Amino acid sequence: MTIISVLSHKGGVGKSSISRTLGVEFTRSGWDTLLADIDSSQITSNR
Protein backbone atom coordinates (compact mmCIF):
# COMPACT_ATOMS: atom_id res chain seq x y z
CA MET A 1 0.00 0.00 0.00
CA THR A 2 1.18 3.50 -0.85
CA ILE A 3 -0.12 6.60 0.89
CA ILE A 4 0.32 10.01 -0.75
CA SER A 5 -0.54 13.14 1.24
CA VAL A 6 -0.98 16.66 -0.10
CA LEU A 7 -0.52 19.11 2.77
CA SER A 8 -0.08 22.82 3.36
CA HIS A 9 -0.75 25.19 6.24
CA LYS A 10 -2.03 27.84 3.85
CA GLY A 11 -5.48 27.69 2.34
CA GLY A 12 -6.24 28.23 -1.33
CA VAL A 13 -3.03 26.79 -2.74
CA GLY A 14 -4.63 24.00 -4.81
CA LYS A 15 -4.37 20.99 -2.48
CA SER A 16 -7.82 19.64 -3.37
CA SER A 17 -7.29 20.24 -7.09
CA ILE A 18 -3.94 18.44 -7.22
CA SER A 19 -5.33 15.62 -5.06
CA ARG A 20 -8.25 15.08 -7.46
CA THR A 21 -5.91 15.16 -10.45
CA LEU A 22 -3.53 12.62 -8.88
CA GLY A 23 -6.46 10.38 -7.91
CA VAL A 24 -7.84 10.37 -11.45
CA GLU A 25 -4.48 9.66 -13.05
CA PHE A 26 -3.54 6.89 -10.60
CA THR A 27 -6.94 5.28 -11.21
CA ARG A 28 -6.47 5.53 -14.99
CA SER A 29 -3.09 3.83 -14.53
CA GLY A 30 -4.79 0.85 -12.90
CA TRP A 31 -4.12 1.60 -9.23
CA ASP A 32 -6.79 0.99 -6.60
CA THR A 33 -7.34 4.55 -5.38
CA LEU A 34 -9.06 6.01 -2.33
CA LEU A 35 -9.26 9.79 -2.07
CA ALA A 36 -10.04 11.39 1.30
CA ASP A 37 -10.46 15.17 1.37
CA ILE A 38 -11.20 16.68 4.79
CA ASP A 39 -11.86 20.15 3.37
CA SER A 40 -15.63 20.43 3.74
CA SER A 41 -15.79 23.46 1.44
CA GLN A 42 -14.62 21.36 -1.52
CA ILE A 43 -16.80 18.93 -3.45
CA THR A 44 -14.14 16.31 -4.17
CA SER A 45 -16.58 13.42 -4.04
CA ASN A 46 -20.29 12.86 -3.68
CA ARG A 47 -22.47 10.12 -2.25
N, C-alpha and C positions, 0 to 999 in steps of 0.2 A: 504494500500500500504506500502511496505517495501522497503527502499533504502539502499543498501550496497555499500560502497565506499572502494576502495583499493588505498591507497595513500602512497607516499614516496617522499622525496625531491631528493633522489639519483636515478640515472638511473641504469638500468641493474640488478635490484633486484628481478625481476619475477612478477611484478604487472600485466602485460598483461596475463601471463601464468596462474596465480592463478585466475584472473578474468574469463578467458575462462573456466577453470575447474569448478569454482563455477556456472557459467551460465549453463553449460551442466548438472551438477548434480541437480540444482534446477529445470531445465526443465524436466529432467527425473523423478523428484519427483512430477510433476504435476503442478508446479508453472507457471504462466504466467511470462516470463522473457524477459527483454530488456537489452541488453548489449551495453554500449556506451564506446568506447575506443578512447581517443583523442590523442593517440600516433600515429602519421602518419607513423612512421617507422615499425609499426606492421601490420600484415594482420589478424586482429581479425575477420573481417567479409568481405563479398564481396557483390557486387550488382548483 
